Amino acid sequence: MSKTASSSLLQPVEPAAAPAEITALAREIAGLIVEALNLETAAAEIDPEAPLYGEGLGLDSIDVLEIALVVSKRYGVELRADSEDNERIFRSLRRLAEYIAAHRTK
Amino acid sequence: MLNVCADRYRFTVGLAASLLTDKVSLLPPTHTPEVIGRLAAFAPDVFCLTDQEQCDIDLPQVRYRPFGAPRAHGAPAGPGGWRVPQIDAAQIAAIVFTSGSTGAPVPHRKTWGRLARCVRDGAERLGLLDGRGHAVLATVPPQHMYGFESSVLAPLQAGNALCAEHPFYPADVSAALARLPRPRALICTPIHLRALLASQGELPAADLIVSATAPLSQELAGDAEQRFGAPLIEIYGSTESGQLATRRTARERQWRLWPGVCLTLDEGRAWARGGHLEQPTPMCDELEVIDEQHFLLHGRLADLVNIAGKRSSLAYLTHQLNAIEGVQDGAFFFPREPQTSAAGVIRVAAAAVAPGLDAARLTEALRKRIDAVFLPRPLILLERLPRNSTGKLPRESLQALAAEASAAARRIGSS
């Protein structure tokens, strides 16, 4: 990973948007995830604070790859790997929404 | 030894050390507590080699010494440098496990000589043995049979450069590949290829793309060849048989066998023998033999499940579901109209009768037993399964239930 890429990943995930916008974005992302992964859970039922990976919503690494595709297409955010930051992004729907709000290009 | 090092270089060092000290590497299909327990029963002296700070595998652990740590002992290389050790071809180097159908993983013993022969034949076929010294990057873990053969053993046997990293996101794979000197090869799967091709950025030029674990479409293979500017070679093989055939998917449907390997049909089941194979080995797919060297692949046998290169069977998954306390009856099945996701993955579904459990708790219990890729979507809880008068479970009834559950979820989702 190049210096610039890793330093941008290591920035704290500062929500650039207001909490209400994050909540709306989280809702929207939940819809995208449910659609992309054919989940049985309704988007509105996903707890924004619950972990996405492993326990909680129970996503696995293939799902994470699918989400990366959707997020790249919809928001122009290319997720990059295995720093601790990445783990933090997937800790909850809200964290993911905050990260996307701060880095989206579309 | 159970070698779970995530870093491919460390994994390879662990493998080399185990070969030199006559230890056998165990490669189970997954690392769930259930399978680790079975492994400990199979080999009571097994230990786990890990390079992770936190490793929750319940076996005696040996931590890989991090780079830069003081050396306990060992002399520096003498004036003549290191001598490449000679490994006895008959030495059992690895035991690879498949999940079987009733619970106990089935062991497949691999001698060093056969493993080496298999990957040398493969490297020759892929053009990796031409002395140019490819740099080999892989998106698959070294613990999986494909990754073990193509990203660890093949570079060792063919004088290629092995890349320690294991990039995951498309952007990471691209960046890692772009950093390598040419010629460079990417060892990949259909899932990662789809993700790479779907991502927005430009893809770095490569000299060889290799795919295995599930068949690729001709279209996707053609796209990949164009975007990477490299030939894409698909490898066919199985945990039991090792790799044994390739095809240039963009141009041909037929698979060409490794030299010396032949396929025969016995009561509809294809068997491979000869070449690097230790004994005649039944294949788990529907294969049509064309001639001595070629065959067509028509799909997996009915009961088998293959998700992202992880293989299981409906019988095994059903057995694990029914072994959970509180489950009175249960079954795994394939959904009727499987919805393919963006990365091209199809999941399995399950239905269960478990009055005291909800879906979340049942999923947690399953997670301890089966690999996460097989967790059912959907998991339907019922008062009883739609068994017919003979006690059989017609697949159509289960599929109808699954379709109903999906429709209901979509109604809730859109309301």
Interface residues (C-beta under 8 A of the other chain):
Chain A: M1 S2 A5 G31 V34 A36 L37 N38 L39 E40 T41 A42 A43 A44 E45 G54 E55 G58 D60 S61 I62 V64 L65 E66 A68 L69 V70 S72 K73 G76 E78 L79 R80 A81 D82
Chain B: P167 F168 Y169 P170 A171 D172 A175 I191 H192 A195 A198 S199 Q200 G201 I307 A308 Q339 S341 A342 A343 V345 R347 T363 E364 R367 A372 V373 L375 R377 P378 L379 A405 S406 A409 I412 G413
